[in-house]
Structure formats: structure tokens, C-alpha cells
Amino acid sequence: MKKLCGVNPPVITIFDEHYKIDLDASRKQADFLISKGVDGLAYLGTSGEFSIMTVEEKKAFIKEMVRYVNGRCNVIAGVGDTCLDNTMELLRFVEDAGVDGVLLVNPYFSVYSTEMVEAYFSYVASHTSLPIIIYNFPDLTGYNFNVDVVKTLVRANPNIVGIKDTIADFNHVLSMQKVKEISPDFSVFAAYENQAMGLLTCGVDGFINATVNFAPEFTVNTYQAAKRGDFNEAARWFRKMVHAMDIYAYSTPLFLACKQAMYYRVLAQDGTERLPALSLSAEAKANVYNKMRELELL
């Protein structure tokens, strides 16, 4: 089974003036990210606004992006949903479409017991041959995977091959390395840029972090330098990763400011936001623009 690792941005979804997915802009964004050396493109995550898209929209989007990427890097598709039938329908589709792996979040809004979460993941894993990355985001789902739960799932389901641990607690992310005791190829992905340097020295396998949408070279160069053993060079790029996080402060949810930064750098024009999201205020856009200039990305 293919090992998923490296830098895999949680790609934003771009909407056109009719609030439809803008495929032309999405192709341009894919070309930009691939040109900067990312290892994969993770579609339909939180930054991809999966929760405001229909299953049919997701299918059409993934089918086109797999076709367009055409093996230039991995394609990972988020298949999480509050409805199991929707998850399974999308999972079957993306498997046929040729994705390299899936990102699976536990059902959210209602907070389920560990026994229920384990049953859910085992059911999904037993119905696909695709590699599955657990998406742990307790701030949004209300449930926090601990290392013992992950070990239990991995023992029972060999195609659960990694975790994206979106949590500010450095030690929590680090604890996930213990899963390698039972599955040496298990991949731990970090989501927060300011954890990168410490985690790389401890053997973290990659990053699925939102700033890669507009500053891919910061994370790619940090990761690649660390893998070469050049931690001085890695530290230089790591500082840039941390500074890029400042853009998060300019919107709620934070991915909207990342979208705006990408609009400036990649599209050279604004996109349109789909409700409940709204376009940033003029002041917030100016803050994003000025920060991009400060980061020497414009």
C-alpha cells in the first residue's frame, strides 16, 4: 500500500460568481502547488469547505482534479460526512476515480462515544481498499482521538495508515508517533505550522497545513531540508512558516484569509464566497495583502 507522507496542502475550494466550483481556477491552483513541490493535494477538507458542498458536487470535483493532476502528485479526498450513506457513496466514487487515499473525519455535531467512533471507522475501513488518514479535529468535532484509540483502529484495520492531528497540543501530536510501534509505516501529519520544527526532529511524516495554499515553498523547503538532515536550512524556512500563520488572524474561519492570500498570489483576482461564508472586509483584505508583501510573496 502506498505510503502517504510529505506536504499535502488542504486545498481550498474556489467558487465562481455563480457560487459554483470554479474548475478553471482550481486547475490553476493545482498547477501552482505542484510546481512548488508538494507531495499531494488534499481536497475536501476543512479549508476545502466540504461541509457546504453536495455529494454530487464533490464527485464531479474530485473526478476532474484526479484527471487533471494525472499522477503528478498524490490526490487525497476528504469523504467525511454526518451521514454514513453519504460517506460510503463518496468513498466508492473516489476509489473508482483513482484517488491515492482518503481523509476521514468522525461524524460531528453530535459527540459519540469511543466505542461508536471505533465502530464507525472500522465499518468504513472494511469497505474500501484505499489508505485512510484519520482526521482528528476536536475543536470542531468535539471528539479527540488519543493514541490508544488510534492503535486499536490500526490493529483492526491495516488500511488506516495515518492521522492528521489538528490540535495545538504539541505532545498530543508527538504521542501519535507511538502508533509506529505496531505499524512502522503509519504517518503522522501536523496541521499547525509552529509545531513543524520540533515535530520534524522527532520524525513526523508530513504536513497538511493551510498556509501551503499561498506559501507552499515555506513548508516544502522546511520539510525537504529536514529530511536531508540540514536543520539550519530547515529552521530558516520554519521561521517563514510561523510568520505566514499571522494571516490566520484576519478571518473567522481562518481559511477565508488563506483563500484571499491565494487569490492575490495565484489568481490575481478575487473569488466569490458561498454562504455562510462572506468575502472579507476591505480592511481584512488590506491586512492580508500587506502581510503577503511583508512575506515577500507578492
N, C-alpha and C positions, 0 to 999 in steps of 0.2 A: 504494500500500500504506500502511495506517495506520501513523503513527509512534508507537511506544510510548516514553513518557518519563514523567517526574514521579515521584510517590511511589506505589509499588506494594508494600504490605507482603507478606512471605512468610507468608501466613495460617496460623496454627496449626490443626491438626485436633483437634476436641473429641470425646472418646469418652464414652459414657454408662456407666451401672453394669453394662451387659452387654458392654462393650468394643466396642460398635458405634458408628459415626459418628453423633453427635448432630446431626441436621439442624435441629432447633428452635434449639439453641444456636448453630449455625453461621449461621443466618439472623439471629439477634440480633447476632452479632459482625459480620456484613456490614453491617447497618444502622448500627451504631455507627461503623465505619470510614468508610463512605460519608458519614455525617453530619459527619465531621471533615474532609472534603475530599480524600480520597485520589483519585489518578487511576486506580488499578486495584487489583485483588485478585489476587495471585499464589498460586494454590493448588498443593498437592502439590510443594512444595519441601522443603528440609531441615527447616525448622520445621514443615512440614505432615506430617512423618513418612511421606513417600511410600514409603520402603523397607520399611515393615512393613504395607503395605496390598496387597490383591489387585487385579488389573486390574479385576475386576467391581465392587469397592467404589469404585475411582477413577472408573469410568464413571458409576455412579449418583450419586456425589457431585458431579461436575462438571456432569452434566445438570441436577441440581436447583439448583445455585448459579448457573448461567447463566440458568436460568428465573427464579430469584428476583431476581437482580441486575437483570435486564430492562433492560440498557442504561444503568443509572445510572452506571456506570463501566466500564472495561475489565475483562475476565476473562482472566487468563493461566494456563495449566495446565502444570504440570511433567509431562513424558512420559518422562523418563529411566528406564532400567532396565538391568540387566546382560544382559538377553536382548533382542535386536533384534526378535524377533517380538512380544514384549510391548509394546515401544516403538511399533511400527508399528500394532498393534491399537488401542492407546490413542490414538495420533495420529489415526488415521482417525475414531475415535469423537468426539474433542473437536472436530475440524474440522466434522463434521456437527452437533454440539451448538451450535456458534456461538461458540466462544471467539475472542478477538481476537488471540491469539498463544500461543506455547508457549515454555517454558523447557526446554532440553535439556542435560542433564549427560552427559559422556562415560562409557562403561561403567567401572565402578570395581571395586575389589578387585584384579584383575589390571591392571598398568600397561602400557598399549600404546604402541607407538612412534608418533611423529608421523605417519608415513605411514598407519598404521592409524586413528588418530584422524581424520585428514583424510578418509579413505575412508568412515568411519562417518558423519560429519556430512554429507558430500556425498550419500551414499545417502539419508539421512533427508530432507534438504532437497529432493532431486529428486522426492520422493514426496508433497509437500504444497505447497499454495499459501499456507499460513499463515506469518506472520512468526515467525522463530525467534530466540530470545535464547540465546546460548551461556552455560552456567552453569559458570564456572571456579571450582573449589573445591579447589585442590591439596592442602590439608591432609587432605581426606577421600578424594580420588580418586587421589592420587599423581602426577597429571599436571598440569603448569602450562602453559597456553596463553601463548605470547609473541605480540607484536604481528605478527610476520611470519607466523605460522601463521594468525592471525585474518585478516590481509589476504588470504592465499591462499584461505581459505574464502569470504570475502566476494566476491572477484573471480569465483569459480566459481559462487557461489550467491547471487543477488540477494535472496533471501528470508531470508538470515541478516542480521538488521537490528540486532543489539545484543549486548552482553555484560554479564552480572552478574559482576563481578570480586571474588570473595570472597577477598581477600588483604590482609594487613596492610601490605604494602609500598606506600606512597603512590605512589612513582614508577612502579610497575607499573601501577596503575590509570590514572595520568596518561598513560602511554605508549599506552594504548588509544585516546586521542584521535587518534592518528596515522592510525587507520583511516578517519577522516573525509576524509583526503586522496584516497581512492579512492571513498568513499561518504559524501557530506556529511550524509546523514540517519542515519548509523549512531549508535546510542545507547549510551552508556557508563553503566552503573549501578554505584554503590558499595554496599557492604554494611556497612561499619563507620562508625558514627556519628562517631567522632573524626576522620575524613577529610573530613567534609562541607564545612566552610567553605573549606578550601584548594581542594578539587576544584570547588566552585561558582564560585570566582573564575576557574578555568581552563576552565569551560564544560561540566562534567559534566552529563549529561542527566537523572539521577534517582537514586532510591534504592530498594533492595529490602532493607530492614534490619529486624531482628526486633523492635526496641523499638516500632515503629509499631503492633504488636498491642495494646499497652496505653497508649502515649503518642503517638497519631498526630499530635496538634497540634504536637508539638515538631518533627518532621521536615517536616510540611506547611508550617508557618509559616516555617521556615528556608528551605525551597526557594522558596516563593512570594515571600518578601521579597527573596531574592537575584535572582530573575527580574525583580522590579520595579526592581532596582538599589539597594535600601535595605539596604546591607550592615551598617549599625549595628543595624537590627532583626533581620536575619538572624543576626548574632553573638549577640544576646540569646537567641534560641531555640536556636542551636547549643550554647551552654553547657548548656542543659537536655538536649539530645540526649546530650551527653557524660556528664552526671550519670546519665541513665537507663541507661547502659551498666553501671553498678555492679551492676545486677540480674543481669547475666550471671554474676557470681562465685558466685551462690548455688546453682548446679546444674551437673551434668555429665550430658548435654549441656546447653548454656546455654539452649536453647529451653524447657526444662521450667520454669525460673524465669519466663520470659516468659509461659508458659501460666498459671502461678499468679497473676501480676500481672493478667492479663486476667480470670481467674476473679474476683478481688476487685473489679475495676473494672466489668466488663461483666455478668457473670453473677450476681454476689453469692452464689456457691456454688461449691464445688469440683467439678472434673471428675474423671474416672477415667482413669488412665494404662494403656496397653496395653503388655504386656511386649515388649521387655526394659525399657522404662521403668517406674519406680515413682514413686508420689507422693512429694513432698518430705517430709522430716522436719519435725517441729513447729518445730524451731529454724530451718530454712531458710524455712519458711512465714512465721515471725515476722519474719525478716530482710527478706523480700520485702514484707510488709505495712508494716513500719516505713519502708522505702525509698519505698514508694508514698506514704505520709503525708508524708515529707520532700520528695518531688517535688510535693506538693500535688495529687495525682491521686485521693486519697480524702478 
